[in-house]
Amino acid sequence: MPSKYMLYFVYLSINFALHVFLPDFDENSDGSCYTISPGFHQFPFKFQLPERLPSSFEYYSETGRIKARITFNVKAEVENAKRSASHSRERTILVVNYYDLNAHRHLIDRVCLKKEISLAYCCVSKGRIICELSLAKTGYVPGETMDISVHLFNSSSACVRSTHITFQQRVFLSAGSHRKVASALIFSISGQRVKPGASGYYHDVIHIPPLPPTGMPHCEIIDLEYVVQIQIEASGAFGQTQVLELSLPVIIGNVPLRESFMDNKQVVPCFAHFDFGTGDIIEHSPSELSTETPRPVYTYYKTERRPLAGTDYGDGAGTDSVIGVGYGSSSQVSLDRGRQQQQQQQQQNLRPIMAASSLDTNASSSLMASGGGGGGGGGGGGGGGRCSSRSSYGGRNGTITAI
């Protein structure tokens, strides 16, 4: 009978037993058994895996403990006739299902999600806050960049205290009738305050780290999804906080859209660390990899820097190439913090741009972002007054202008 404690530890281990007959062995005189002569012996074999197998998977808690795991093991064992002594070796093999984004053509479409919250204190309306979350597309493979834009209109008399944008992995663990949902934070960015009657525009590029594909086919106890979530906290009555949340599902696959990658070559990977600032993977030698308990391997595509719409980096359009796959758990990616900070200083185009500008809430307005060497573009209607505000990010200026 499943109990609630089973939700915290979900293990699925599949072992394949293969019996190999050895015709070149010498039979004893009594015909009781076979013996192996001294020396080195090798017995090649092939085994076709069943089609309906789940992918190798690991899920870790915040403390580093394994909460869910799917493993596949191959074991070789040699024993004597009386079974009094035996020698065995066991290895974990990695199984990964394909998730072809080309089978879901709608994933290439741009998506915009809009939501508003009305504020009221003691039955008196204090206006509303409108938030728009836009993604260039909703289907990605590890190594691609996710183009995120957030437009915030604060037409209330309350102050938006903070804006948090996160990229999360959600793992659903089932045991009988019980179900547990666990979230792992992959990437997080916080924006600044937006005053009453002002607006904010946020734009950033996130590099997708090595991750397992969405879903867990052929597995009934584990499911997997990814979401981009924005959380806005506004001042409420009597010191309370009102929260506005938006969630947009994102599909992670391992076969990219044809429009994104023209080359599908893969090479042998040696992944050690992932740099969110540049999307680079840092390699180590194969000798440093553990052969006893290897971690799941996920396809990773190296995407060279590509200019965004309305942005000129002065280095051409860039190209895409596949470099193989990356090692990493489903919920933890090892970061080289020092290198990340150094690369973020050099790659200024990856910095977030967010500023507040005065906005006449009674007039139709258009927001336009500009700045030294980069930025994003916004849309809307015309009209209203003209004003601007400038904010500096480490020597780089970004301007938000309402026209």
C-alpha positions in Angstrom: 0.0 0.0 0.0 1.7 3.3 -1.1 2.3 5.8 1.7 3.0 9.5 1.6 6.7 8.8 2.3 7.0 7.0 -1.1 6.6 10.4 -2.8 10.0 11.5 -1.6 11.9 8.6 -3.0 11.0 7.3 -6.4 13.4 4.9 -7.9 13.2 2.9 -11.1 16.0 0.6 -11.8 16.0 -1.6 -14.9 18.4 -4.5 -15.2 19.1 -6.5 -18.3 20.2 -10.1 -18.0 22.1 -11.6 -20.9 23.3 -15.2 -20.9 26.3 -15.7 -23.2 27.3 -19.3 -24.2 31.0 -19.8 -24.5 31.8 -22.5 -27.1 35.5 -22.0 -27.0 35.8 -23.1 -23.3 37.4 -26.4 -22.3 35.0 -28.9 -20.8 36.1 -30.8 -17.8 36.5 -34.6 -18.0 33.3 -35.2 -16.0 31.4 -32.7 -18.2 30.3 -30.8 -15.1 31.4 -27.3 -16.1 33.5 -25.1 -18.4 36.7 -23.5 -17.4 38.5 -20.4 -18.7 42.1 -20.8 -19.5 44.5 -18.2 -18.2 44.8 -15.0 -20.2 42.6 -12.2 -21.5 39.2 -13.1 -22.9 36.7 -10.9 -24.6 33.1 -11.8 -25.5 31.4 -9.2 -27.7 27.6 -9.1 -27.7 24.7 -7.0 -28.9 21.4 -6.4 -27.2 18.4 -4.5 -28.7 16.8 -2.3 -26.1 13.0 -2.4 -25.9 11.4 0.6 -27.7 9.2 1.8 -24.9 11.8 2.7 -22.3 11.9 5.9 -20.3 15.0 8.1 -20.4 17.7 8.1 -17.7 16.8 10.7 -15.1 17.9 12.1 -11.8 16.2 14.7 -9.6 18.1 16.3 -6.7 16.7 18.2 -3.7 18.1 21.6 -2.7 20.4 19.8 -0.2 21.9 17.6 -3.0 20.0 14.4 -2.1 18.5 12.3 -4.9 14.7 12.4 -4.8 14.0 10.5 -8.0 16.1 8.4 -10.3 15.7 6.2 -13.4 18.7 4.1 -14.1 19.7 1.2 -16.5 22.3 -1.2 -15.4 24.3 -4.0 -17.2 26.0 -6.5 -15.0 28.6 -9.2 -15.8 29.2 -12.0 -13.4 31.6 -15.0 -13.3 31.2 -17.7 -10.8 32.6 -21.2 -10.1 30.8 -24.5 -10.4 29.9 -24.7 -6.7 28.8 -21.0 -6.6 31.1 -20.5 -3.7 33.0 -17.6 -5.3 32.0 -15.1 -7.9 33.3 -11.9 -9.5 31.0 -9.3 -11.0 31.1 -5.8 -12.5 28.2 -3.5 -13.0 27.9 -0.5 -15.2 25.2 2.1 -15.7 24.1 2.8 -19.3 22.4 6.0 -20.4 19.1 5.9 -22.3 17.7 9.1 -23.8 14.4 9.4 -25.8 14.2 11.8 -28.7 11.9 14.8 -28.5 11.7 16.3 -32.0 10.5 19.9 -31.9 9.8 19.7 -35.6 6.8 17.5 -34.8 5.2 20.5 -33.1 5.3 23.3 -35.6 3.4 25.8 -33.3 6.5 25.9 -31.0 8.2 28.3 -33.5 5.5 31.0 -33.1 5.9 34.0 -31.0 3.8 34.0 -27.8 2.6 36.9 -25.7 0.8 36.4 -22.4 -1.1 39.4 -20.8 -2.6 39.6 -17.4 -3.8 42.4 -15.1 -4.6 42.8 -11.4 -6.9 45.4 -10.0 -6.0 47.0 -6.7 -8.5 48.1 -4.1 -8.2 49.4 -0.6 -11.3 49.3 1.6 -13.6 48.9 -1.4 -12.0 51.9 -3.2 -10.3 51.2 -6.5 -6.7 52.2 -6.7 -6.2 51.3 -10.4 -4.6 48.3 -12.0 -1.3 46.8 -13.0 -0.9 45.2 -16.4 1.9 42.8 -17.3 2.9 41.4 -20.7 5.3 38.5 -21.1 6.6 37.7 -24.5 8.8 34.9 -25.9 10.2 34.7 -29.4 9.1 31.0 -29.5 8.2 28.2 -27.0 10.4 25.3 -28.3 14.1 25.1 -27.5 17.0 22.7 -27.3 19.8 23.0 -24.7 22.3 25.6 -26.0 19.8 27.9 -27.6 19.0 31.3 -26.3 15.6 32.3 -25.0 14.6 35.8 -25.8 12.4 37.2 -23.0 10.6 40.5 -23.0 8.4 41.9 -20.2 6.3 45.0 -20.4 4.9 46.4 -17.2 2.3 49.1 -16.9 1.6 50.5 -13.5 -1.5 52.6 -13.8 -2.3 52.3 -10.1 -1.5 54.5 -7.1 0.6 51.6 -5.6 4.3 51.0 -6.1 5.6 47.8 -7.7 8.2 46.7 -5.2 9.9 44.0 -7.2 9.7 41.9 -10.4 11.1 38.4 -10.5 11.5 36.4 -13.7 12.4 32.7 -13.3 12.9 29.7 -15.5 11.8 26.6 -13.6 11.8 22.9 -14.0 8.8 21.2 -12.5 9.0 17.5 -11.6 5.8 15.5 -10.9 6.3 12.4 -8.8 3.4 9.9 -8.4 3.0 6.9 -6.1 -0.4 5.3 -6.2 -3.0 8.0 -5.6 -0.4 10.4 -4.1 1.3 13.1 -6.1 4.1 15.5 -5.3 5.2 18.5 -7.4 8.7 19.8 -6.9 10.2 22.9 -8.6 13.9 23.4 -9.4 15.1 26.9 -10.1 17.2 27.0 -13.3 17.6 30.7 -13.8 16.4 33.8 -12.0 16.6 37.6 -12.5 15.1 40.4 -10.5 14.0 43.8 -11.8 13.7 47.1 -10.1 10.8 49.1 -8.6 8.2 50.7 -10.8 6.6 53.8 -9.3 2.9 54.7 -9.6 1.9 56.0 -13.0 5.1 54.6 -14.6 6.0 51.7 -16.8 8.9 49.3 -17.0 10.4 47.3 -19.9 12.6 44.3 -19.4 14.5 42.4 -22.0 17.1 39.6 -21.6 18.6 36.6 -23.3 18.8 33.3 -21.3 21.0 30.4 -22.4 19.4 27.0 -22.0 21.7 24.7 -20.0 21.9 20.9 -20.6 18.5 19.6 -19.5 16.4 16.5 -20.1 13.5 16.9 -22.6 10.0 17.8 -21.5 7.9 15.0 -20.3 8.9 11.4 -19.5 7.5 9.1 -22.1 6.8 5.5 -21.1 7.0 6.4 -17.4 3.9 6.6 -15.2 5.5 7.8 -12.0 7.6 10.8 -13.2 6.6 13.7 -15.4 8.6 16.8 -16.3 7.8 20.3 -17.6 9.4 23.8 -17.8 7.9 27.2 -17.3 8.9 30.8 -17.5 7.3 32.6 -14.6 7.1 36.3 -13.7 6.0 37.4 -10.2 5.2 41.0 -9.5 4.8 42.3 -5.9 2.9 45.5 -5.3 2.2 47.4 -2.2 -1.2 46.7 -0.7 -3.4 48.0 2.1 -2.1 48.1 5.7 1.4 47.1 4.6 0.3 43.9 2.8 1.6 42.8 -0.5 -0.4 41.9 -3.6 1.1 39.4 -6.0 0.6 39.1 -9.8 1.9 35.9 -11.4 2.2 34.8 -15.0 3.4 31.4 -16.2 4.2 30.4 -19.7 5.0 26.8 -20.5 8.2 26.1 -22.5 9.1 22.9 -24.3 12.6 21.6 -24.1 13.6 19.0 -26.8 16.8 17.4 -28.1 16.1 17.6 -31.8 16.1 21.3 -32.8 13.7 23.1 -35.2 15.1 23.1 -38.7 14.8 26.9 -38.8 17.2 27.1 -35.8 19.9 24.7 -36.8 21.0 23.5 -40.2 23.7 21.2 -39.0 23.0 18.2 -36.8 26.5 16.8 -36.3 27.4 15.6 -32.8 30.7 14.9 -31.2 31.8 13.2 -28.0 31.2 15.5 -25.1 33.3 16.2 -21.9 31.1 18.6 -19.9 32.1 20.0 -16.5 30.5 23.4 -16.0 27.9 25.6 -17.7 28.1 29.4 -18.0 24.7 31.1 -18.0 26.3 34.4 -19.0 27.7 33.1 -22.4 26.1 29.7 -22.9 29.5 28.1 -22.9 30.2 24.6 -21.6 33.6 24.1 -19.9 35.2 20.8 -20.7 37.3 18.3 -18.7 39.1 15.2 -19.9 37.2 11.9 -20.2 39.4 10.4 -17.5 37.8 12.7 -14.9 34.3 11.2 -15.6 33.0 8.5 -13.3 32.4 5.2 -15.1 30.7 3.7 -12.0 27.7 6.0 -11.7 27.7 8.4 -14.7 25.2 11.2 -14.5 22.5 11.5 -17.3 23.7 13.0 -20.5 21.6 15.5 -22.4 22.1 16.8 -25.9 23.6 20.3 -26.0 23.9 22.6 -29.1 26.4 25.4 -29.2 24.8 28.6 -30.4 27.0 31.4 -31.4 25.9 34.9 -30.6 23.1 36.0 -32.9 21.8 39.7 -33.1 18.3 40.2 -31.8 15.6 42.1 -33.8 16.4 45.8 -34.0 19.9 45.2 -32.5 23.3 45.7 -34.2 26.3 44.1 -32.5 28.6 44.8 -35.5 29.8 41.3 -35.8 27.4 39.8 -38.4 24.5 37.4 -38.0 26.5 34.6 -36.4 26.2 30.9 -37.1 25.0 27.8 -35.2 26.9 24.6 -34.7 26.4 21.4 -32.7 29.1 20.4 -30.2 27.6 17.3 -28.7 25.9 16.7 -25.3 26.4 17.9 -21.8 26.5 16.1 -18.5 24.3 17.5 -15.8 21.5 16.6 -13.4 18.0 17.6 -14.1 17.8 20.1 -11.3 21.4 21.2 -10.7 23.9 22.8 -13.1 27.4 23.4 -11.8 28.4 27.0 -12.4 31.8 28.6 -12.7 30.8 31.8 -10.9 34.1 33.6 -11.5 34.1 32.9 -15.2 30.4 33.8 -15.4 31.0 37.3 -13.9 34.0 37.8 -16.2 32.1 36.8 -19.3 29.1 39.0 -18.3 31.4 42.0 -18.1 32.7 41.2 -21.6 29.3 40.3 -23.1 27.4 43.5 -22.4 24.7 42.7 -24.8 23.5 39.9 -22.4 22.7 42.3 -19.6 19.1 43.0 -18.7 17.7 46.4 -19.6 15.0 47.6 -17.3 14.1 51.2 -16.4 11.0 53.1 -15.4 9.5 56.0 -17.4 6.6 58.3 -16.7 3.5 57.3 -18.5 0.3 59.1 -19.1 -2.2 56.3 -18.4 -5.0 58.2 -20.1 -3.2 58.3 -23.4 -2.0 55.6 -25.9 1.8 55.3 -25.7 4.6 53.6 -27.4 7.8 52.4 -25.6 11.1 52.3 -27.4 14.3 51.0 -25.9 17.7 52.1 -27.1 21.3 52.0 -25.7 24.9 51.7 -26.5 25.5 48.7 -28.6 22.3 46.8 -27.8 18.8 46.7 -26.5 15.4 45.5 -27.5 12.4 46.9 -29.2 8.9 47.5 -28.0 5.6 48.1 -29.7 2.4 50.0 -29.2 0.3 52.9 -30.5 1.3 56.6 -30.7 0.3 59.7 -28.8 0.9 61.1 -25.3 3.6 63.3 -23.9 7.4 62.7 -24.2 9.7 61.9 -21.4 12.6 59.6 -20.7 14.6 58.1 -17.9 18.2 56.8 -18.1 19.8 54.1 -16.0 23.4 52.9 -16.1 24.6 49.3 -15.9 28.4 49.2 -15.5 29.2 51.9 -18.0 26.5 51.0 -20.5 23.4 53.2 -20.7 19.9 52.0 -21.6 17.1 54.5 -22.3 13.4 53.9 -22.1 11.4 56.6 -23.9 7.7 57.1 -23.9 6.4 59.0 -27.0 
